[in-house]
Amino acid sequence: MTRRLAQVAKKVGVSEATVSRVLNNKPGVSDATRQAVLSALDVLGYERPTLLRGERARLVGLVLPELQNPIFPAFAEVIGGSLAQQGLTPVLCTQTKGGVSEADYVELLLQQQVSGVVFAGGLYAQADAPHDHYKQLAARNIPVVQVNAAIEHLGFPAVSCDDAVAVEQAWRHLVSLGHERIGLVLGPADHMPSQRKLAAARALADAAGGRLPEERVARAMFSLEGGQAAAARLLDSGVTGIVCASDPLALGAVRAARRRGLVVPRDVSVVGFDDSAFMNCTEPPLTTVRQPIEAMGRAAVELLTLQIAGSAVPSGELLFEPELVVRGSTAQVAREGTRDTGGTGGV
């Protein structure tokens, strides 16, 4: 007990006597301090005293698929900061290969009696993935918000970047540079944001009086290596411009071009998606479509806190418009006969 008091007191920045008063439900402690102590108990993994278990903790689960893609730490920073401003404590749950699954994290969060959960880039975006843990949250009436496109019928509010607008911005940019053979590097076939991007690209091709050939659509796992393999297939089909569904995929496309001895953007132009950290520091700096992370993150927290307060929120989707950021990975299309296709190139 003494060790527990000391750990909680240190976590909150109060005296052990104050912690003891909270644990014994004694008066003389402000509501803010009382909530901070209870949240610290939850975060440190201590069980609340029996008389304090009645209501949900001021904890909010923030469930992310990974931290290697810089877009997810960026969302975590915005959402975590906004939650803290509302007096809520974010609990970061990051999946790892062979580690704790999204469903396992949901079970742990339910055990901690969390006030709500924010998902960013989760299994809700994949039609063929298991979704029973979302139904479990709905059955418990736990407030939930999902960031970016989800499958239908889950019934949770969502905050999304407009995938159709993102593709339109990237596509029209390449067309304005003279590119006619444009390819796409997307996520898996059941990935909802990728489905939306593909539908938008096909509509643009149809509107221009043509069509988007299947050989100009390549799918990959969301990683640099996946982008490299997918882009290599597109280069075999003769594309001069590549639109990618994430920045890591785009960096993989740049690597694929270099392995062919091609120069980006002289021989092939590449556009990413997200505008995650350091994309202006790559070589060449990456042209990409920026997600409005700050606005989306704050909107997600607002939707969540309204639910926590008992207010009804629409179960639909808030769409946020992205912004094309033009840098050095796109250029005027090379004239026929001037494109370099030889050599081995660097990494």
C-alpha positions as CSV (number, residue, x, y, z in Angstrom):
1,M,0.0,0.0,0.0
2,T,2.8,2.4,0.9
3,R,4.5,1.8,-2.5
4,R,1.2,2.3,-4.3
5,L,0.6,5.6,-2.5
6,A,4.1,6.9,-3.3
7,Q,3.8,5.9,-7.0
8,V,0.4,7.6,-7.4
9,A,1.5,10.7,-5.5
10,K,4.6,11.0,-7.7
11,K,2.5,10.5,-10.9
12,V,0.0,13.2,-10.0
13,G,2.4,15.6,-8.2
14,V,0.5,15.6,-4.8
15,S,1.3,14.3,-1.3
16,E,0.7,10.7,-0.2
17,A,-1.8,12.1,2.3
18,T,-3.9,13.5,-0.5
19,V,-3.8,10.2,-2.4
20,S,-4.9,8.4,0.8
21,R,-7.8,10.8,1.2
22,V,-9.0,10.1,-2.3
23,L,-8.6,6.3,-1.9
24,N,-10.7,6.4,1.3
25,N,-13.2,8.7,-0.3
26,K,-12.6,11.5,2.3
27,P,-13.5,15.2,1.8
28,G,-11.1,18.0,1.4
29,V,-9.8,17.2,-2.1
30,S,-10.8,19.1,-5.2
31,D,-12.7,17.3,-8.0
32,A,-9.8,17.9,-10.4
33,T,-7.3,16.3,-8.0
34,R,-9.6,13.4,-7.2
35,Q,-10.0,12.6,-10.9
36,A,-6.2,12.9,-11.5
37,V,-5.5,10.4,-8.7
38,L,-8.1,8.0,-10.0
39,S,-6.7,8.3,-13.5
40,A,-3.2,7.7,-12.2
41,L,-4.5,4.5,-10.5
42,D,-5.9,3.3,-13.8
43,V,-2.7,4.2,-15.8
44,L,-0.4,2.5,-13.3
45,G,-2.6,-0.6,-13.3
46,Y,-3.8,-0.5,-9.7
47,E,-7.4,-1.6,-9.0
48,R,-9.7,1.1,-7.6
49,P,-11.0,0.7,-4.1
50,T,-14.5,-1.0,-4.2
51,L,-16.4,2.2,-3.2
52,L,-14.8,4.1,-6.1
53,R,-15.6,1.7,-9.0
54,G,-19.0,2.9,-9.8
55,E,-18.2,5.3,-12.7
56,R,-16.0,5.1,-15.7
57,A,-12.4,6.3,-15.5
58,R,-11.4,9.6,-17.1
59,L,-9.3,7.5,-19.5
60,V,-9.7,7.4,-23.3
61,G,-8.1,4.7,-25.4
62,L,-6.2,5.9,-28.4
63,V,-5.7,2.9,-30.6
64,L,-3.2,3.1,-33.5
65,P,-2.0,0.4,-35.9
66,E,1.7,1.5,-35.7
67,L,4.1,4.3,-35.0
68,Q,6.6,3.8,-37.9
69,N,4.4,5.8,-40.2
70,P,4.8,9.4,-39.0
71,I,1.2,10.2,-39.6
72,F,0.1,8.2,-36.6
73,P,2.3,9.9,-34.0
74,A,1.1,13.2,-35.5
75,F,-2.5,12.2,-34.9
76,A,-1.6,10.9,-31.4
77,E,0.0,14.3,-30.5
78,V,-3.0,16.3,-31.6
79,I,-5.7,14.0,-30.1
80,G,-3.7,13.4,-26.9
81,G,-3.2,17.1,-26.3
82,S,-6.9,17.8,-27.0
83,L,-8.0,15.1,-24.6
84,A,-5.8,16.5,-21.9
85,Q,-7.3,19.9,-22.3
86,Q,-10.7,18.3,-21.6
87,G,-9.4,16.6,-18.4
88,L,-9.2,13.2,-20.0
89,T,-6.1,11.0,-19.9
90,P,-5.2,9.3,-23.2
91,V,-4.0,5.7,-23.1
92,L,-1.9,4.9,-26.2
93,C,-2.5,1.4,-27.6
94,T,-0.1,0.6,-30.5
95,Q,-0.3,-2.7,-32.3
96,T,2.9,-4.6,-33.1
97,K,3.4,-7.6,-35.4
98,G,2.9,-10.7,-33.3
99,G,1.9,-8.6,-30.3
100,V,-1.3,-7.4,-28.7
101,S,-4.1,-7.2,-31.3
102,E,-6.7,-4.4,-31.6
103,A,-9.3,-6.7,-30.1
104,D,-7.0,-7.4,-27.1
105,Y,-6.6,-3.7,-26.6
106,V,-10.3,-3.2,-26.6
107,E,-10.7,-5.9,-23.9
108,L,-8.0,-4.2,-21.8
109,L,-9.6,-0.8,-22.2
110,L,-13.0,-2.2,-21.2
111,Q,-11.4,-3.7,-18.0
112,Q,-10.1,-0.2,-17.2
113,Q,-13.6,1.2,-17.6
114,V,-12.5,3.8,-20.1
115,S,-14.7,6.8,-20.9
116,G,-14.3,6.3,-24.7
117,V,-12.0,5.2,-27.5
118,V,-10.6,6.9,-30.5
119,F,-9.4,4.7,-33.4
120,A,-7.1,5.9,-36.1
121,G,-6.2,3.6,-39.0
122,G,-7.8,0.5,-37.4
123,L,-9.4,-2.7,-38.7
124,Y,-12.7,-0.7,-39.1
125,A,-11.2,0.5,-42.5
126,Q,-10.9,-3.1,-43.8
127,A,-14.0,-4.9,-45.0
128,D,-12.6,-8.4,-44.6
129,A,-11.1,-7.9,-41.1
130,P,-12.8,-9.0,-37.8
131,H,-15.1,-6.4,-36.3
132,D,-16.6,-8.1,-33.3
133,H,-14.7,-5.9,-30.8
134,Y,-16.4,-2.8,-32.3
135,K,-19.8,-4.5,-31.7
136,Q,-18.7,-5.1,-28.1
137,L,-18.0,-1.4,-27.6
138,A,-21.4,-0.5,-29.1
139,A,-23.1,-3.1,-26.9
140,R,-21.5,-1.4,-23.8
141,N,-22.5,2.1,-25.0
142,I,-18.8,3.2,-25.0
143,P,-18.3,6.4,-26.9
144,V,-16.2,5.8,-30.0
145,V,-14.8,8.0,-32.8
146,Q,-13.0,6.6,-35.9
147,V,-10.5,8.6,-37.9
148,N,-10.6,8.1,-41.6
149,A,-13.0,6.0,-43.7
150,A,-14.7,3.0,-42.1
151,I,-16.8,0.2,-43.5
152,E,-20.5,0.8,-43.4
153,H,-22.9,-0.3,-40.6
154,L,-20.6,0.1,-37.6
155,G,-22.6,3.1,-36.5
156,F,-19.9,5.2,-35.0
157,P,-19.2,8.8,-35.9
158,A,-16.1,9.3,-38.1
159,V,-13.7,12.1,-39.0
160,S,-12.2,11.6,-42.4
161,C,-10.0,13.2,-45.0
162,D,-11.8,13.4,-48.3
163,D,-10.1,10.7,-50.3
164,A,-11.8,11.7,-53.6
165,V,-10.6,15.3,-53.3
166,A,-7.1,14.1,-52.4
167,V,-6.9,12.0,-55.6
168,E,-8.4,14.7,-57.7
169,Q,-5.8,17.2,-56.5
170,A,-2.9,14.8,-57.2
171,W,-4.3,13.6,-60.5
172,R,-5.0,17.1,-61.9
173,H,-1.5,18.2,-60.8
174,L,0.1,15.5,-62.8
175,V,-2.1,16.1,-65.8
176,S,-1.2,19.8,-65.7
177,L,2.4,18.7,-66.0
178,G,1.6,16.8,-69.2
179,H,1.4,13.2,-67.7
180,E,-1.0,10.9,-69.4
181,R,0.1,7.5,-68.1
182,I,-0.7,7.8,-64.4
183,G,-0.6,4.9,-62.0
184,L,-1.9,4.3,-58.5
185,V,-0.2,2.6,-55.5
186,L,-3.0,1.7,-53.1
187,G,-3.6,-0.3,-50.0
188,P,-5.3,-3.8,-49.9
189,A,-8.5,-4.3,-51.9
190,D,-10.7,-4.3,-48.9
191,H,-9.3,-1.0,-47.5
192,M,-12.0,1.6,-47.6
193,P,-9.9,4.8,-48.1
194,S,-8.1,3.0,-51.0
195,Q,-11.4,2.0,-52.5
196,R,-12.5,5.6,-52.4
197,K,-9.3,6.8,-54.0
198,L,-9.6,4.2,-56.8
199,A,-13.2,5.2,-57.5
200,A,-12.1,8.8,-57.8
201,A,-9.3,8.0,-60.1
202,R,-11.5,6.0,-62.4
203,A,-14.1,8.8,-62.5
204,L,-11.3,11.3,-63.5
205,A,-10.1,8.9,-66.2
206,D,-13.7,8.4,-67.5
207,A,-14.3,12.2,-67.5
208,A,-11.2,12.7,-69.7
209,G,-12.6,10.3,-72.3
210,G,-10.5,7.3,-71.4
211,R,-10.3,4.7,-68.7
212,L,-7.9,3.6,-66.0
213,P,-6.2,0.2,-67.1
214,E,-5.9,-2.4,-64.4
215,E,-2.2,-2.6,-65.0
216,R,-1.9,0.9,-63.7
217,V,-3.3,0.1,-60.3
218,A,-1.0,-1.7,-57.9
219,R,-1.8,-2.7,-54.3
220,A,0.5,-3.1,-51.4
221,M,0.8,-3.2,-47.6
222,F,1.4,0.3,-46.2
223,S,5.2,0.3,-46.0
224,L,8.2,1.5,-47.9
225,E,8.9,-2.0,-49.1
226,G,5.3,-2.5,-50.2
227,G,5.5,0.8,-52.1
228,Q,8.7,-0.2,-53.8
229,A,7.3,-3.5,-55.0
230,A,4.0,-2.0,-56.2
231,A,5.7,0.9,-58.0
232,A,8.1,-1.5,-59.8
233,R,5.0,-3.2,-61.4
234,L,3.7,0.2,-62.4
235,L,7.0,1.2,-64.0
236,D,6.8,-2.0,-66.1
237,S,3.5,-0.7,-67.5
238,G,5.2,2.5,-68.6
239,V,3.7,5.1,-66.2
240,T,5.3,8.5,-66.0
241,G,3.4,9.6,-62.9
242,I,2.5,7.7,-59.7
243,V,-0.1,8.7,-57.1
244,C,0.4,6.9,-53.7
245,A,-2.0,6.3,-50.8
246,S,0.6,7.2,-48.2
247,D,3.9,8.9,-47.9
248,P,5.8,5.7,-47.0
249,L,4.4,4.1,-50.2
250,A,5.6,7.2,-52.2
251,L,9.1,6.9,-50.7
252,G,9.1,3.3,-51.8
253,A,8.1,4.4,-55.3
254,V,11.0,6.8,-55.4
255,R,13.3,3.9,-54.4
256,A,11.8,1.7,-57.1
257,A,12.5,4.3,-59.7
258,R,16.1,4.7,-58.6
259,R,16.7,1.0,-58.7
260,R,15.7,1.2,-62.4
261,G,18.2,4.0,-62.9
262,L,15.3,6.5,-63.3
263,V,15.5,10.0,-61.9
264,V,12.7,11.5,-59.9
265,P,11.1,13.7,-61.1
266,R,12.9,13.9,-64.5
267,D,11.8,10.4,-65.6
268,V,8.9,9.7,-63.3
269,S,6.9,12.0,-60.9
270,V,5.6,10.7,-57.5
271,V,2.9,12.1,-55.3
272,G,2.3,10.9,-51.7
273,F,-0.5,11.3,-49.3
274,D,-0.5,12.6,-45.6
275,D,2.3,15.2,-45.6
276,S,3.8,13.4,-42.6
277,A,6.9,14.6,-40.8
278,F,10.1,15.2,-42.8
279,M,8.6,14.8,-46.2
280,N,10.2,18.2,-47.0
281,C,13.6,16.7,-46.1
282,T,13.6,13.8,-48.5
283,E,15.6,13.7,-51.7
284,P,13.8,15.0,-53.7
285,P,11.3,16.7,-51.3
286,L,8.0,14.9,-51.7
287,T,5.0,16.4,-53.4
288,T,2.1,15.1,-51.3
289,V,-1.5,15.7,-50.3
290,R,-1.7,17.0,-46.8
291,Q,-4.3,15.7,-44.3
292,P,-5.6,18.5,-42.0
293,I,-4.4,16.6,-38.9
294,E,-4.9,19.4,-36.4
295,A,-8.5,20.0,-37.5
296,M,-9.4,16.3,-37.8
297,G,-7.9,15.5,-34.4
298,R,-9.7,18.2,-32.6
299,A,-13.0,17.3,-34.3
300,A,-12.6,13.7,-33.2
301,V,-12.1,14.8,-29.6
302,E,-15.1,17.1,-29.7
303,L,-17.3,14.3,-31.0
304,L,-16.0,12.0,-28.3
305,T,-16.4,14.5,-25.4
306,L,-20.0,15.2,-26.5
307,Q,-20.8,11.5,-26.3
308,I,-19.1,11.2,-22.9
309,A,-21.3,14.1,-21.7
310,G,-24.4,12.3,-22.8
311,S,-25.1,14.3,-25.9
312,A,-26.3,12.7,-29.1
313,V,-24.0,13.0,-32.1
314,P,-24.7,11.9,-35.7
315,S,-23.2,8.5,-36.7
316,G,-22.2,9.9,-40.1
317,E,-18.9,11.1,-41.3
318,L,-17.3,14.5,-41.2
319,L,-15.2,15.1,-44.3
320,F,-12.2,17.4,-44.2
321,E,-10.6,18.8,-47.4
322,P,-6.9,18.0,-48.0
323,E,-4.3,20.3,-49.5
324,L,-1.9,19.6,-52.3
325,V,1.7,20.5,-51.3
326,V,3.9,20.7,-54.4
327,R,7.6,20.0,-53.8
328,G,10.4,18.4,-55.9
329,S,9.2,14.9,-56.7
330,T,6.9,16.1,-59.6
331,A,7.9,17.8,-62.8
332,Q,6.9,18.3,-66.4
333,V,6.6,15.0,-68.2
334,A,9.7,14.0,-70.2
335,R,9.3,14.1,-73.9
336,E,9.3,10.8,-75.7
337,G,12.8,9.6,-76.4
338,T,14.4,11.6,-73.6
339,R,13.3,9.4,-70.7
340,D,16.3,7.5,-69.2
341,T,15.6,3.8,-68.7
342,G,19.1,2.5,-68.2
343,G,21.5,2.0,-65.4
344,T,21.1,0.6,-61.9
345,G,20.7,3.7,-59.8
346,G,21.0,4.2,-56.1
347,V,18.7,3.4,-53.2
